[in-house]
Amino acid sequence: MKYSKSGITTIKSAPNDAEVASHILMVRSGMIKKLASGLYTWMPLGLKVLRKIEDIIRSEMNKINALEILMPAVQPSELWKESGRWDKYGPELLRISDRHKREFCFGPTHEEIITDIARKDIKSYKQLPIIYYQIQTKFRDEIRPRFGVMRAREFLMKDAYSFHENEECLNKTYDIIFAAYKRCFNRIGFEYKVVSADNGQIGGSESHEFHVIAENGEDELIFSDSSDYAINAELFSKTPKEGDECPDGSGKVKIKRGIEVGHIFKLGNNYSNSMNASVSNKNNKNVKMIMGCYGIGVSRIAAAAIEQSNDEKGIIWPKSISPFEITIISIGYSKNKTIKNYTNNLYEELKNKNVDVLLDDRDISPGNMFSDTDLIGIPNKIVIGKKLIEKGIFEIKNRRLDKTYAITEEMNAEKPSKDTLKAILKNING
């Protein structure tokens, strides 16, 4: 894509209401635009990041044979009253009425809807286990929306639900999804912790949270320096101190802050009891289905990635979810025919190799080009200029490693050689 046609609009100053790095940098880089408190438009640059996150999640959910569906965002009050949550959920539930005065809500989650589907469609234990998932917009009327999309009222979420004949079946599926979540976050490239957690409004018997380690995280995490023991500090009446003996005796306590990006629950039969979701078992007896619930904050992942990796220049994206793999900065593009021809040919060759490339074709100063590229956080940039003509050299700069690599080309070349393309691809993929 050429920068002049990309819709990217960067700004120099931070928004007045921004408190954390991700909010500041997402606005400054042109990823999001604020519409109202807790409501944001995702611009083309930000949407590319969201779609790459979705692709990773969808890939891992499909690997475990989860079935993708799409449920309505607006939900009838009858189902929420049936489950008992209409009055219990609290003011975060956005309640609305249609022209006939019928009550609805804008869904913050979808347990009621999926349970209604399951009780109508699943009749026999032979249909179990089954996993449904969706990637969809949710709304929670946060008391204090803050931190940009990290604590927004409207957000994008992947939620999944599993149905089982018994607890043993649930436990097996829970472990499968647990592993799939770890693969998601490993593929993104996060430093993260999995901690035991409170079930909150969702309910159930057991749950785990997946937290990206970041200074601005809202949660305090307690974990061992020598085992897998990890727990959200909110479960302690008195929080241990760094260096104390771990509550399970496995080592010394370490404390870090985290941003919750995933949460999985063993729901048991909470919803199947209240909504009468039964299935015929092996003995031809009706039993209430056992449920699991599994969420990933898609839009929050984008913010968490920025919180975990940024510097004074801007965002430093993990390669896996960067909006572009590489940008080409061509100094003299509009003034030098040789540079322009070489740049255009290189751009087309990289596109043909399925490289997601951004060509900065703007007639602005090199300094502004460099600043914008660093702000946006693209992992690699190719810098083409007079050195190509004078010495047959251009440079590749790695944003994360802060390293520069020289690429040798024929002087006054009109298009990149095969060796040049190989060298570029090696640096991008290395």
N, C-alpha and C positions, 0 to 999 in steps of 0.2 A: 504494500500500500504506500502511496505517496503522501507525505505529511500534509501537503496543501489540500488533499481530498479526505483527510482522516477524521475531521471533526474534532481534533484535539485542540483544546484551548487552555493553556496554562496561565496561572496568575502568580505574581511575585509575593504578595502579602498573604499572611494567614488569616482565615476568617475569625471574627471577634469571638464567636461562641465555641471555638475549637479548643479542647483541653489536652488532647493527646496527639501523638505523632501521626497515627493512622488517619484521624479526622483531618488534620492539617494537610497532610500530603495527598489524600484522596481528593480534597477540594482543589488544592493548588495544581495538581497534575491533570485536572479536568476529568477525573473518573466519575465523580458524582456532583450533582447540583441539588441544593436544598430547596424543597418546595414549601414545607411547613415543619413545625417541630416534630422530629422523628420520622420525617418522610423525605425520601431522596429519589431523584431521577438518576438512573444508571446510564451514563453517557457511553458512546461506542467503546472508548478505551476500557472503562470499568466493566462493561458487559462482556468484553473478550475474556477478561480474567474470570468472571463468573462462569462463563461457558466452559472454560478449561477445567475449573474446579468440578463443575457438574459432570464433565466427561470422565474424570477420574473416579468419582463416586459411582456414577452409573455403570462404569466398567466393572468395578468390584462387586456391586450389587448383582449385576447380571451373572457374574462368575459363580455365585452361590445359588443361582436359579430363582432369585427373587423376581416377582412379577410387577412390572411397572404399570401403574394406573394414574389417573388424575381425578381427584375428588373435588367437588365444589368448594370454593372459598367461603361462600355464604351458607350457613347451616340453620335448619329449623330448630326452634327452641324445644319442640316436643322431644327430640332425642336427648337433649341435654337435661331436660326435666326427668326423663326416664332414667338416666344414669345418676341423677341426683346432683349434678354439678352446676346447674343453672344458677342456683342461689349460693353455692359454695365457692365458685371460682373467684369471685370478687370483682372490683372495679376495672381490672385489666381486661375483662371480657367486654368487647364492643357490641352492645345490644342495639339492634335496629328494627324498624317495623316497615312492612310494605304498605301499599295503598289500601289493603283490606284490614289493616291493623294487626296482621299476624306477626308474631315476634320471631326474629332471626338473630344470629350473631355472625360477625366476621371471624372465621375460625382461627384460634390461636394454636390449635392442635386438632387431630382428627380421630380420636379413639371412638367416639360415638358413631361417626359415619362408617368407619371400617367394621365396627361390630355389627351394625345394621346390615351391611353387605354380607358379612360372614354368616349371620343367622339365617339369611335368605338363601344363600348359595351352597353352604357346606352342610351336608346331611349325614355323611358317613366318615368314620375314622380313616377310611381308605384315601380320603382326600387330604389328609394331614400327614406331616406338617406342611403348611403353606405360608409363604412370606409375600406380602404386598408392600410396595413402596411407591412414593411419589416425590417429585421435586416441585415445590409450589410456594406461592406467596402466603404468608401468615400475618396476622395482626394481633398485637397485644398492646393495650392502652397503658404503656409504661407511665408510672407516676412522674418520673423525671427522665425523659429521654436524654441521653448524653453520649459522648464519645463517638458521634457520627453513626455509622452503621453498626458499630459494636453494641449499642444499646438503642436501636431504633424501634419505632412502633410497628412499622411494616418491614418485613424481612423475608428473605428466601431461605427455605429450609428443605432438607431431605428428611422425610419421616417414613418409617417402615413399621409394619405390624405383623406379628407371626401368631398362628393359631395351632393348638396342639391338643392331643387327647389327654395327656398327663404331664406331670412335672418333669419326668425323665426326658421326654421329648423336647420340652421347653429348654431344659438345660443344655442339650446337645446343640440346638439352634442358636441359643444365646452365645455359646462358645464359638460357633461358626461366624456369627455376625461380629463378635468381639474381634476375631482375627481379621475379618474383612475391613473393619474400621482401622485397625493398626496398619494394614496395607495401604489404605487411603492416605493416612497421614505420613507414612514412610515415603510414598510416592511423591507427595507434595514437597517433602524435604524438611518437615518440622522437627524441632526439638520439643518433645511433649511428654506428659506424664498421664498415666491412667490411675484414677483414684476412686476409692469407695466414696459413695455420696448419698445425700438425702433424696428421697423420692419426690418430695414437694407436692405440687398440685396433681401430678399424674397418678400417684399412688403406686402400690405394689410392694414386693417383699425385699428386693435387692436391686441395686443400681450401681453403675460406674460412669464416671465422667472422664472425658478426654480433654486435657488442658494443654494449650500451647504456652510454653514458658515465656513470659514477657513481664517487664518491670511494671507496666501499667495494667496488669491483670487485676480483675475485680476480686478474685478468690485467692486465699492463702492456702498453700498446699504443704502438708506435712508428709515427709517420706524418709525412708532409711537410706543411709549412705552405702549399705552393703547387701540389700535385698530388694524384692519387688514391693515391699510394704509401702503403701501410699494412701492418703486419706485427705479429704477436704477438711480444713480446720473448723468449719462450721459444725462438725459432728462432735467436737470437744467442748465440754463445759469450761475447761481450763486448758488453753492451748500450750503445748510443750514449747520449750525454747530451743533454738539452734544449739546442737551439741549435747542435748539431753539424751538419756537412754531411750531408744525407740520403744513405744508402748508394747510391741510384740517381742521385744528383746533381741531384735535382729541386728542392731547396730546403733549408730548415732543419728539423731534427728537432723535433717536438713530442711530448710524452709525456703520456698520460692513462691512467687506470685504467678498465677496462670489465668488464661482466658479460656473459658469453657467453649469448645467447638463441637463437642459430641456428648451425647448422654444416652445410655441404654438402661432399660428397666425390665425386670420380671414382674409383670402385672398380675399374674395369677388369674383368678376368676372374678376380679372386682367388677369388670364391665359385663362379662357374660352372665353373672348372677343377676345384676340389676336390669339387664336388657334381655334376659332369657335366651342366650345364645347357646344352644345345645347341639350335640352330635351323637349319633348312634355308635356305641363302642363295639368291641369284638364280641361281647356277650349280648348284643342287641339291646342294650340299655342306654337310655338317654343320659348323657353326662354333660355338665357345663364345660365349654372349651376353656383351655388355659391360654393366656395371651402374653406376648412380649411386645415391647415398644422401643423404637430405636431412632434417635434423631441426630442429624448433623446440621449445624448452622452454616449454610453455603455462603451467604453474604458476610457472615462474621469471620469465616476463614480468610477472606480477602483482607479484612482489617487486621486480623491476628498475624498474618504473614508480614504485613508492614510493621506492626509493633515489634515483631521479633527481629526484623532485619531492615534497618534504615541507618542513614548517617546524616551529616550536616548538609549533604548535597541533595538528598531525596530518598526514594524507595530503592531497595535492593531486592528484586524479586527472586524467589526460587525459579530456576529455569522451567520447571514443570507448569507453572501457572502464569508466567510472564505474558503480557499482552502481545509482545513480539519477541522473537528469538534474537534478532540482531537489527541494528539500525545503521544505515549508511549516511555518514556526514561527508558531503562532497564540497570541499572548499574551492570556490571558483566555478561552481556548477553552471551558473548563468552567464559566465564571462569567458570561459575557456572551452572551446569545442572538443578538444581531445579529452579533457576531464569529463565533460558532459557525456560524450559518447561511451567512454569506458564505464562510467557510473551506470548509465542506462542498461548497457549490456550485462554488467555484473548483476544488477537488480533483476533482470529478466532470467538470467541463468540460475540465480538462487531461488527464485519463485518456481522455476521448472524442477528444482531439486526438492520442492515442497518445504522450503524454509520460509517461515513466517517473518518477513522482512519489512522494515519501514525505511523508506528513502526520504531523507530530509531535503526536499527540493525547494525550500523557501529561500528567498533572496534577503537573508538577514546575516548578521555578523556570526562568525564561527563561535564566538564566546556564548552567544545566545543559543546556538544549536547544541553546544556541549552542555549548557545548563539545563535545557529542557530534557535532553536525553538522560542525564543523571537524575533529574527530578522524577521522570516517568519510571526510571529504574530498569530499563532494558538491559539484560545481562551482558551483551556484547555490542560494541560499535566498531565499524570500519571507518577509518579516517582517510579520505582520499584528497590529495592536494598537489602542490608543486613538486613534492618529492617523487611522485609517480613519473613526472616528466623529466626531472633533473637527474634522478638516481635510480629510477625504476623500482621504487619502494612505496608501499602504503602500510598502514598499521591496523592491527586489531587490538582493541582494549577490552579487557575483562572487568566488568563492573564489580563483581563480588570479590575477586582475587586482587583487584587493583594492580593488574599486570598488563604490560603492553608487549605485543608480538609483532615483529616486522615481517612482512610478506614481500618477497622479491618478484618483480614482474618485468617483462620486457619494457624498455623505455619507449614512451609514446605508443604503447599498446592501445588498440581500439577495443579489445575485448579480453576477458580473463582467459588464461590458459587452463588446461585440465589440471595441471599441478597446483595452480593458484586456487582453483575451486576445491581441490582435495585438502589443501592447507587450511582454507577457511572452514570447511565442514569439520575438519579435525578439531580446530579450536572451539567451534561452537558446541560440538558434541563431547569434547574431552572433559 
